[in-house]
C-alpha cells in the first residue's frame, strides 16, 4: 500500500494512503474534537467541530473525512480553527438543550464558547418527549441531528432502519417511518442508537429514573410494571 508523508502541527508523520487527517493526528497524540463522528460509523461530516487548517486551502476542512495528502501541512489548533469551533458550539447551544451532553459542554468550556451568546431566552427546537416503549425515551429537543443514531440503526451497524431523517430544511428531524410508535416500527431494541447518541436525546429509561432519584426497589417495580403493560 502506498504511503504518504504530511506535517501536522510541525510534526512529520508517514501514514497509509487514504488515512484521514483525524486518524493521522490521533497517531501523533493530538485530540481533535468530534461530535457527529464515531469510529465505528461512516464519517457524516456534519457538525464541523473537527475542522482544521490546511496550508494553501481557502477554507477549513473536516479532519474526520478529508484524506491526508502527501506534503500536506496541517494546523489543528490555530486561532482560526479555535474561533470556528467556538462559533459552532455557540450555535449548537442556541439551537437545542445540551444539559445532558457533558462532552459538548466540556468542549464549550475548552474553547471559551458562551452558551448564551445569542440570548438567554432564545427560542430552541421544542419537540414533545416520546415515551412509547419500555426501554428508552426519545427527547428530540436535545437532538443536534448528528445522525449517529440513524447510522447505528442502519447499514453501518444494525440494518434495522427503524429511524430515519424526516422532513426538510429547518424542520428536519429524526423519526420513525410514518412517525409510528417505536413498538410498531422495525426496532429490535438493540440499544445501539441509544449508545451512539451524544446528547441524551435517546436515553435508557433506567438512566432517566436514576436521575430522578428513584431507589433500586422503585426501579425494579416500575420496570416490571412496564413489562406487564406491554403484554
Kinemage of the C-alpha trace (Angstrom):
@kinemage 1
@onewidth
@group {chain A} dominant
@subgroup {mainchain}
@vectorlist {calphas} color= white
{ca unk a 1} P 0.000 0.000 0.000
{ca unk a 2} L 1.280 3.478 -0.895
{ca unk a 3} L 2.476 5.613 1.987
{ca unk a 4} L 2.393 9.401 2.221
{ca unk a 5} L 4.089 11.891 4.494
{ca unk a 6} L 2.484 15.025 5.884
{ca unk a 7} L 3.134 17.544 8.629
{ca unk a 8} L 0.701 18.115 11.486
{ca unk a 9} L 1.453 20.927 13.923
{ca unk a 10} L 5.144 20.884 12.907
{ca unk a 11} L 5.428 17.120 13.349
{ca unk a 12} L 6.066 14.864 10.367
{ca unk a 13} L 4.192 11.573 10.066
{ca unk a 14} L 4.002 8.830 7.443
{ca unk a 15} L 0.665 7.045 7.007
{ca unk a 16} L -1.028 4.781 4.504
{ca unk a 17} L -2.761 6.460 1.581
{ca unk a 18} L -6.445 7.001 2.415
{ca unk a 19} L -5.836 7.728 6.093
{ca unk a 20} L -7.879 10.703 7.260
{ca unk a 21} L -6.338 13.769 8.850
{ca unk a 22} L -8.131 12.856 12.076
{ca unk a 23} L -6.579 9.389 12.194
{ca unk a 24} L -3.137 10.760 11.394
{ca unk a 25} L -3.451 13.389 14.112
{ca unk a 26} L -4.566 10.767 16.620
{ca unk a 27} L -1.462 8.718 15.842
{ca unk a 28} L 0.595 11.743 16.892
{ca unk a 29} L -1.438 12.144 20.060
{ca unk a 30} L -3.452 15.200 19.022
{ca unk a 31} L -7.018 15.252 20.329
{ca unk a 32} L -9.167 16.853 17.641
{ca unk a 33} L -12.726 17.314 18.973
{ca unk a 34} L -15.534 15.369 17.287
{ca unk a 35} L -19.304 15.203 17.764
{ca unk a 36} L -21.010 13.640 14.748
{ca unk a 37} L -18.032 11.354 14.071
{ca unk a 38} L -17.962 7.858 15.567
{ca unk a 39} L -15.088 5.467 14.974
{ca unk a 40} L -17.459 2.607 14.020
{ca unk a 41} L -19.556 4.625 11.563
{ca unk a 42} L -19.043 6.296 8.202
{ca unk a 43} L -17.928 9.877 8.824
{ca unk a 44} L -21.004 12.060 8.097
{ca unk a 45} L -19.064 15.369 8.108
{ca unk a 46} L -21.988 17.294 9.572
{ca unk a 47} L -21.029 19.110 12.761
{ca unk a 48} L -17.698 20.539 11.534
{ca unk a 49} L -16.267 20.726 15.045
{ca unk a 50} L -13.263 18.741 13.779
{ca unk a 51} L -12.220 21.374 11.217
{ca unk a 52} L -8.501 22.023 10.789
{ca unk a 53} L -6.450 24.468 8.761
{ca unk a 54} L -4.629 23.076 5.735
{ca unk a 55} L -1.921 25.175 4.129
{ca unk a 56} L -2.996 26.628 0.738
{ca unk a 57} L -6.626 25.671 1.352
{ca unk a 58} L -9.105 28.565 1.167
{ca unk a 59} L -11.474 27.017 3.697
{ca unk a 60} L -11.130 24.933 6.820
{ca unk a 61} L -11.539 21.208 6.158
{ca unk a 62} L -13.167 18.393 8.145
{ca unk a 63} L -10.476 16.206 9.650
{ca unk a 64} L -12.860 13.262 10.102
{ca unk a 65} L -13.411 12.730 6.370
{ca unk a 66} L -10.628 14.538 4.496
{ca unk a 67} L -7.939 12.132 3.382
{ca unk a 68} L -4.380 13.116 4.154
{ca unk a 69} L -2.222 14.010 1.138
{ca unk a 70} L 1.499 13.782 0.531
{ca unk a 71} L 3.220 17.017 1.557
{ca unk a 72} L 0.106 18.373 3.291
{ca unk a 73} L 0.722 20.849 6.112
{ca unk a 74} L -1.982 20.856 8.772
{ca unk a 75} L -2.630 23.042 11.805
{ca unk a 76} L -5.106 21.527 14.241
{ca unk a 77} L -5.417 24.339 16.770
{ca unk a 78} L -4.678 27.641 15.047
{ca unk a 79} L -6.574 30.818 16.088
{ca unk a 80} L -8.795 30.442 13.008
{ca unk a 81} L -9.627 26.852 13.953
{ca unk a 82} L -10.323 27.774 17.581
{ca unk a 83} L -12.682 30.561 16.524
{ca unk a 84} L -14.583 28.266 14.161
{ca unk a 85} L -15.058 25.647 16.881
{ca unk a 86} L -16.180 28.283 19.366
{ca unk a 87} L -18.841 29.613 16.972
{ca unk a 88} L -20.097 26.110 16.166
{ca unk a 89} L -20.504 25.318 19.846
{ca unk a 90} L -22.331 28.585 20.491
{ca unk a 91} L -24.739 27.889 17.642
{ca unk a 92} L -25.416 24.380 18.955
{ca unk a 93} L -26.235 25.811 22.375
{ca unk a 94} L -28.614 28.295 20.763
{ca unk a 95} L -30.496 25.546 18.916
{ca unk a 96} L -31.023 22.705 21.408
{ca unk a 97} L -30.894 21.749 25.066
{ca unk a 98} L -27.385 20.416 25.784
{ca unk a 99} L -27.852 19.851 29.504
{ca unk a 100} L -27.337 16.087 29.031
{ca unk a 101} L -24.301 16.414 26.731
{ca unk a 102} L -21.267 16.615 29.050
{ca unk a 103} L -18.714 16.114 26.279
{ca unk a 104} L -20.075 19.017 24.226
{ca unk a 105} L -20.303 21.214 27.317
{ca unk a 106} L -16.658 20.389 28.062
{ca unk a 107} L -15.721 21.476 24.536
{ca unk a 108} L -17.618 24.730 25.102
{ca unk a 109} L -15.581 25.385 28.210
{ca unk a 110} L -12.339 24.462 26.446
{ca unk a 111} L -12.907 26.901 23.584
{ca unk a 112} L -14.461 29.666 25.648
{ca unk a 113} L -17.868 29.387 23.977
{ca unk a 114} L -20.661 31.426 25.536
{ca unk a 115} L -23.830 29.250 25.716
{ca unk a 116} L -25.965 32.392 25.965
{ca unk a 117} L -24.278 34.387 23.213
{ca unk a 118} L -27.487 34.545 21.179
{ca unk a 119} L -29.642 35.344 24.219
{ca unk a 120} L -30.624 33.506 27.388
{ca unk a 121} L -34.253 33.163 26.298
{ca unk a 122} L -33.674 32.313 22.650
{ca unk a 123} L -36.307 30.035 21.121
{ca unk a 124} L -34.942 26.498 20.774
{ca unk a 125} L -36.374 23.482 18.981
{ca unk a 126} L -39.252 22.148 21.068
{ca unk a 127} L -40.354 18.580 20.340
{ca unk a 128} L -42.554 16.548 22.717
{ca unk a 129} L -40.970 13.751 24.730
{ca unk a 130} L -41.739 10.320 23.261
{ca unk a 131} L -42.285 7.658 25.919
{ca unk a 132} L -43.643 4.916 23.665
{ca unk a 133} L -41.579 1.837 24.528
{ca unk a 134} L -40.377 0.023 27.669
{ca unk a 135} L -36.646 0.631 27.212
{ca unk a 136} L -35.740 4.187 26.249
{ca unk a 137} L -37.040 7.737 25.940
{ca unk a 138} L -36.827 9.925 22.836
{ca unk a 139} L -36.342 13.593 23.709
{ca unk a 140} L -35.602 15.223 20.373
{ca unk a 141} L -35.473 18.733 21.836
{ca unk a 142} L -31.922 17.646 22.771
{ca unk a 143} L -31.123 16.293 19.295
{ca unk a 144} L -28.368 18.030 17.293
{ca unk a 145} L -29.074 15.859 14.232
{ca unk a 146} L -25.634 14.297 14.103
{ca unk a 147} L -27.282 11.200 12.544
{ca unk a 148} L -25.239 8.795 14.684
{ca unk a 149} L -28.409 7.014 15.821
{ca unk a 150} L -29.527 6.625 12.200
{ca unk a 151} L -26.155 5.198 11.243
{ca unk a 152} L -26.286 2.763 14.180
{ca unk a 153} L -29.785 1.650 13.203
{ca unk a 154} L -28.972 1.483 9.504
{ca unk a 155} L -26.341 -0.025 7.264
{ca unk a 156} L -23.338 0.914 9.408
{ca unk a 157} L -24.334 -1.475 12.210
{ca unk a 158} L -27.793 -2.976 12.710
{ca unk a 159} L -29.537 -2.883 9.313
{ca unk a 160} L -32.892 -2.395 11.035
{ca unk a 161} L -33.798 1.040 9.610
{ca unk a 162} L -36.339 1.796 12.326
{ca unk a 163} L -35.476 5.510 12.298
{ca unk a 164} L -34.532 7.929 9.545
{ca unk a 165} L -34.300 11.589 8.556
{ca unk a 166} L -37.767 13.121 8.377
{ca unk a 167} L -38.907 16.369 6.683
{ca unk a 168} L -36.632 19.017 5.198
{ca unk a 169} L -34.810 22.274 5.889
{ca unk a 170} L -35.292 23.653 9.430
{ca unk a 171} L -37.992 21.050 10.071
{ca unk a 172} L -35.581 18.146 9.504
{ca unk a 173} L -35.554 15.755 12.442
{ca unk a 174} L -35.064 12.125 13.436
{ca unk a 175} L -38.199 9.991 13.427
{ca unk a 176} L -39.606 6.554 12.759
{ca unk a 177} L -41.085 5.888 9.328
{ca unk a 178} L -44.575 7.398 9.157
{ca unk a 179} L -43.952 8.612 12.724
{ca unk a 180} L -45.298 5.371 14.178
{ca unk a 181} L -44.583 4.469 17.838
{ca unk a 182} L -41.381 2.510 18.356
{ca unk a 183} L -43.200 -0.804 19.084
{ca unk a 184} L -44.895 -0.523 15.683
{ca unk a 185} L -41.609 0.164 13.879
{ca unk a 186} L -38.873 -2.292 12.880
{ca unk a 187} L -36.928 -1.537 16.080
{ca unk a 188} L -35.420 -4.645 17.710
{ca unk a 189} L -34.357 -2.816 20.902
{ca unk a 190} L -30.666 -3.497 20.321
{ca unk a 191} L -29.724 -0.264 22.086
{ca unk a 192} L -27.109 0.780 19.519
{ca unk a 193} L -28.845 4.080 18.769
{ca unk a 194} L -29.028 4.949 22.465
{ca unk a 195} L -25.342 4.181 22.952
{ca unk a 196} L -24.423 6.292 19.923
{ca unk a 197} L -26.368 9.407 20.964
{ca unk a 198} L -24.006 12.126 22.291
{ca unk a 199} L -26.639 14.474 23.746
{ca unk a 200} L -29.129 12.420 25.747
{ca unk a 201} L -31.827 12.778 23.111
{ca unk a 202} L -32.074 8.993 23.379
{ca unk a 203} L -31.825 7.856 26.985
{ca unk a 204} L -32.337 4.471 28.669
{ca unk a 205} L -35.323 4.612 30.997
{ca unk a 206} L -33.172 3.188 33.771
{ca unk a 207} L -30.792 6.161 33.498
{ca unk a 208} L -33.703 8.599 33.446
{ca unk a 209} L -35.195 7.012 36.538
{ca unk a 210} L -31.852 7.130 38.338
{ca unk a 211} L -31.507 10.826 37.533
{ca unk a 212} L -34.895 11.382 39.131
{ca unk a 213} L -33.635 9.812 42.355
{ca unk a 214} L -35.574 6.538 42.337
{ca unk a 215} L -34.047 3.833 44.507
{ca unk a 216} L -33.365 0.330 43.191
{ca unk a 217} L -36.584 -1.159 44.611
{ca unk a 218} L -38.675 1.513 42.894
{ca unk a 219} L -36.650 0.977 39.742
{ca unk a 220} L -37.408 -2.758 39.663
{ca unk a 221} L -41.083 -2.171 40.428
{ca unk a 222} L -41.536 0.380 37.644
{ca unk a 223} L -39.605 -1.819 35.201
{ca unk a 224} L -41.874 -4.780 35.990
{ca unk a 225} L -44.956 -2.626 35.556
{ca unk a 226} L -43.723 -1.520 32.127
{ca unk a 227} L -43.218 -5.133 31.051
{ca unk a 228} L -46.699 -6.141 32.188
{ca unk a 229} L -48.256 -3.188 30.361
{ca unk a 230} L -46.555 -4.274 27.141
{ca unk a 231} L -48.156 -7.727 27.432
